[in-house]
Amino acid sequence: MKYSISRPETTDLAVSLFARTLHPELFEPHECFEYRGGTYQATVQLTSRGHTVEFRRDEQFVTEVIDCKQALLPSIKRLCLYAIESNRSLNYQLEGGLKVDLCFECEYITPDIYNRIEQEYWKDAQSATLSHLDDSSGFNGSPGLSFIRIDPQEDALSVHGFHLYPEECAIVKSQSLFSFA
């Protein structure tokens, strides 16, 4: 696991979905996973402020981003922009049969419950596809933790993201399924 030096508060986070690729210079990646299968390619990154998922099939692209609301991301071909705290389930059917199902939530819990849940997530992060520690935050000496589980299948990609904010006793969770109709 790598460490970063700063992280936004959960109230500053948003989820965006784009029907295009985004320039890699827009993000500060810490960990990266690439998949190249027979029917699609995907790149998943844990970034300094969240994560990105780029899914592509032939000339079709879709990019999911969790980042700051004020991030300087393009508006061209942006399908959505929602604050993380709005907890939503979204479904998009794009041209060429590309389908995206996206759910996200931010859960604020009491410190004692957070401490118990955090221990479980630390164990889960050890076997996750990507994981990253943020030592700039802390609650009782605990750094922030982000991890992603990725399940590539022949015709679909499942991505489960978890971002822990100990100073807020908050957990940001996202689930994405990229598939073909």
C-alpha positions as CSV (number, residue, x, y, z in Angstrom):
1,M,0.0,0.0,0.0
2,K,1.1,3.5,-0.8
3,Y,0.6,6.7,1.2
4,S,-0.8,10.1,0.1
5,I,-0.6,13.4,1.9
6,S,-4.1,15.0,1.4
7,R,-7.6,14.0,0.9
8,P,-10.9,15.9,0.5
9,E,-13.8,15.7,2.9
10,T,-16.7,13.5,1.9
11,T,-18.9,16.5,1.4
12,D,-16.5,17.7,-1.3
13,L,-16.8,14.5,-3.3
14,A,-18.9,13.8,-6.4
15,V,-19.5,10.9,-8.9
16,S,-19.2,11.7,-12.6
17,L,-19.8,9.4,-15.6
18,F,-18.5,10.3,-19.1
19,A,-19.2,8.8,-22.5
20,R,-15.5,9.4,-23.4
21,T,-12.0,8.9,-22.1
22,L,-10.3,11.6,-19.9
23,H,-6.8,12.8,-20.0
24,P,-4.6,11.0,-17.5
25,E,-3.0,14.3,-16.4
26,L,-6.3,15.2,-14.7
27,F,-5.6,12.7,-11.9
28,E,-2.9,11.7,-9.5
29,P,-2.9,7.9,-9.6
30,H,-1.6,5.8,-6.7
31,E,-2.5,2.3,-7.8
32,C,-3.6,1.0,-11.2
33,F,-5.2,-2.2,-12.6
34,E,-5.5,-3.0,-16.3
35,Y,-7.5,-5.7,-17.9
36,R,-7.4,-6.6,-21.6
37,G,-9.9,-9.3,-22.5
38,G,-11.3,-10.6,-25.8
39,T,-14.3,-8.2,-25.8
40,Y,-13.2,-5.2,-23.8
41,Q,-10.4,-3.3,-22.0
42,A,-10.5,-1.6,-18.6
43,T,-8.3,0.6,-16.5
44,V,-9.1,1.1,-12.8
45,Q,-7.1,3.6,-10.7
46,L,-7.1,4.6,-7.1
47,T,-6.3,8.3,-7.2
48,S,-5.4,11.0,-4.6
49,R,-9.1,12.0,-4.3
50,G,-11.0,8.8,-5.2
51,H,-10.9,6.5,-8.2
52,T,-11.4,6.3,-11.9
53,V,-12.7,3.4,-14.1
54,E,-12.2,3.5,-17.8
55,F,-14.1,0.9,-19.8
56,R,-13.7,0.5,-23.5
57,R,-15.0,-1.8,-26.3
58,D,-13.8,-1.0,-29.8
59,E,-14.5,2.7,-30.3
60,Q,-16.9,3.0,-27.3
61,F,-15.7,4.5,-24.0
62,V,-17.2,5.2,-20.6
63,T,-15.3,6.6,-17.7
64,E,-16.5,6.7,-14.0
65,V,-14.8,9.2,-11.7
66,I,-15.1,9.8,-8.0
67,D,-13.3,13.1,-7.3
68,C,-13.8,16.6,-5.9
69,K,-17.0,18.4,-7.0
70,Q,-14.7,21.3,-8.0
71,A,-12.3,19.2,-10.0
72,L,-11.6,20.7,-13.4
73,L,-13.2,17.9,-15.4
74,P,-14.6,18.5,-18.9
75,S,-18.3,18.8,-19.4
76,I,-18.3,17.4,-22.9
77,K,-20.1,14.0,-23.0
78,R,-20.6,14.1,-19.2
79,L,-23.6,11.9,-18.4
80,C,-24.0,12.8,-14.8
81,L,-22.5,14.6,-11.8
82,Y,-23.9,13.8,-8.4
83,A,-22.6,14.6,-4.9
84,I,-21.5,11.5,-3.0
85,E,-23.9,12.2,-0.1
86,S,-26.9,12.0,-2.4
87,N,-26.8,8.1,-2.4
88,R,-28.0,7.0,-5.8
89,S,-28.6,4.0,-8.2
90,L,-28.1,4.9,-11.8
91,N,-28.5,3.0,-15.0
92,Y,-27.3,4.1,-18.5
93,Q,-27.8,2.4,-21.8
94,L,-25.3,3.8,-24.3
95,E,-24.9,3.5,-28.0
96,G,-23.7,0.1,-29.3
97,G,-25.2,-1.8,-26.4
98,L,-22.9,-0.6,-23.6
99,K,-24.7,-0.6,-20.3
100,V,-23.6,0.9,-17.0
101,D,-25.2,0.3,-13.6
102,L,-23.8,2.5,-10.9
103,C,-24.7,2.7,-7.2
104,F,-23.0,4.9,-4.6
105,E,-23.5,6.0,-1.0
106,C,-21.8,7.8,1.8
107,E,-22.5,6.3,5.2
108,Y,-21.8,8.3,8.4
109,I,-21.7,6.2,11.6
110,T,-20.8,6.6,15.2
111,P,-17.2,6.3,16.3
112,D,-17.6,3.1,18.1
113,I,-19.3,1.4,15.2
114,Y,-16.9,2.9,12.8
115,N,-14.0,1.4,14.7
116,R,-15.5,-2.1,14.5
117,I,-16.3,-1.9,10.8
118,E,-12.9,-0.4,10.0
119,Q,-11.2,-3.5,11.4
120,E,-13.2,-5.6,8.9
121,Y,-12.4,-3.4,6.0
122,W,-8.7,-3.4,6.9
123,K,-8.8,-7.2,6.5
124,D,-10.8,-7.0,3.3
125,A,-8.2,-4.5,1.9
126,Q,-5.4,-7.0,2.2
127,S,-7.0,-9.2,-0.5
128,A,-8.4,-6.4,-2.6
129,T,-7.2,-5.8,-6.2
130,L,-6.1,-2.3,-5.3
131,S,-5.5,-0.6,-2.0
132,H,-4.1,2.7,-0.8
133,L,-3.5,4.4,2.6
134,D,-3.8,8.1,3.3
135,D,-1.8,9.1,6.4
136,S,-2.8,12.8,6.3
137,S,-6.1,12.0,7.9
138,G,-6.7,10.2,11.1
139,F,-9.0,9.3,13.9
140,N,-7.5,7.6,16.9
141,G,-4.3,7.3,14.8
142,S,-6.0,5.5,12.0
143,P,-5.1,6.5,8.4
144,G,-7.7,6.8,5.6
145,L,-8.1,3.7,3.5
146,S,-9.2,3.1,0.0
147,F,-9.6,-0.2,-1.8
148,I,-11.2,-1.7,-4.8
149,R,-12.3,-5.2,-5.7
150,I,-12.4,-5.8,-9.4
151,D,-14.1,-8.8,-11.1
152,P,-13.4,-9.0,-14.8
153,Q,-15.7,-11.5,-16.7
154,E,-15.9,-12.4,-20.3
155,D,-18.6,-9.8,-21.2
156,A,-18.8,-7.6,-18.0
157,L,-16.7,-5.8,-15.4
158,S,-17.7,-5.5,-11.8
159,V,-16.0,-2.8,-9.6
160,H,-16.6,-2.4,-5.9
161,G,-14.9,0.7,-4.3
162,F,-14.5,1.5,-0.6
163,H,-13.1,4.8,0.7
164,L,-12.8,5.1,4.5
165,Y,-12.7,8.5,6.2
166,P,-11.8,8.0,9.9
167,E,-11.8,11.7,10.8
168,E,-15.5,11.8,9.7
169,C,-16.4,8.3,10.7
170,A,-17.6,7.9,7.1
171,I,-17.4,5.2,4.4
172,V,-18.0,5.9,0.8
173,K,-19.1,2.8,-1.2
174,S,-19.6,2.4,-4.9
175,Q,-20.6,-0.5,-7.1
176,S,-20.4,-0.4,-10.9
177,L,-21.2,-3.0,-13.5
178,F,-20.1,-2.4,-17.1
179,S,-21.7,-4.8,-19.6
180,F,-23.2,-5.3,-23.0
181,A,-27.0,-5.4,-23.7
